[in-house]
Amino acid sequence: MLKDYSIPREPLDTITKYNLPPSDAIIALTCRYYGIDTILTFDEDFKRVPWLKVIP
């Protein structure tokens, strides 16, 4: 679950840990929040996110 912080620590940590652009980090965290484990994309960055399976 995303935590409610005045400074968005979880997105910043995700950006840093998985070397993602901010928009991709928000998409990845949104997928995790809603239980989405597979996405269809040509964006190779998502392959670094362990909770997402990427289908090209």
Contacts in CASP RR format, 6 or more apart in sequence:
PFRMAT RR
TARGET T0000
AUTHOR 0000-0000-0000
METHOD contacts of the structure
MODEL  1
MLKDYSIPREPLDTITKYNLPPSDAIIALTCRYYGIDTILTFDEDFKRVP
WLKVIP
1 33 0 8 1.000
2 10 0 8 1.000
2 29 0 8 1.000
2 33 0 8 1.000
3 9 0 8 1.000
3 10 0 8 1.000
10 29 0 8 1.000
11 22 0 8 1.000
11 25 0 8 1.000
11 26 0 8 1.000
11 29 0 8 1.000
14 20 0 8 1.000
14 25 0 8 1.000
14 28 0 8 1.000
14 29 0 8 1.000
15 21 0 8 1.000
15 22 0 8 1.000
15 25 0 8 1.000
18 25 0 8 1.000
18 28 0 8 1.000
18 45 0 8 1.000
18 48 0 8 1.000
18 49 0 8 1.000
19 45 0 8 1.000
19 48 0 8 1.000
20 28 0 8 1.000
20 45 0 8 1.000
20 48 0 8 1.000
20 49 0 8 1.000
21 45 0 8 1.000
24 43 0 8 1.000
24 45 0 8 1.000
24 46 0 8 1.000
27 39 0 8 1.000
27 46 0 8 1.000
28 46 0 8 1.000
28 49 0 8 1.000
28 51 0 8 1.000
28 52 0 8 1.000
30 36 0 8 1.000
31 37 0 8 1.000
31 39 0 8 1.000
31 51 0 8 1.000
31 52 0 8 1.000
32 51 0 8 1.000
36 52 0 8 1.000
37 51 0 8 1.000
37 52 0 8 1.000
37 53 0 8 1.000
38 52 0 8 1.000
38 53 0 8 1.000
38 54 0 8 1.000
38 55 0 8 1.000
39 46 0 8 1.000
39 52 0 8 1.000
39 53 0 8 1.000
39 54 0 8 1.000
39 55 0 8 1.000
40 55 0 8 1.000
40 56 0 8 1.000
41 54 0 8 1.000
41 55 0 8 1.000
41 56 0 8 1.000
42 56 0 8 1.000
43 54 0 8 1.000
46 52 0 8 1.000
46 54 0 8 1.000
47 54 0 8 1.000
END
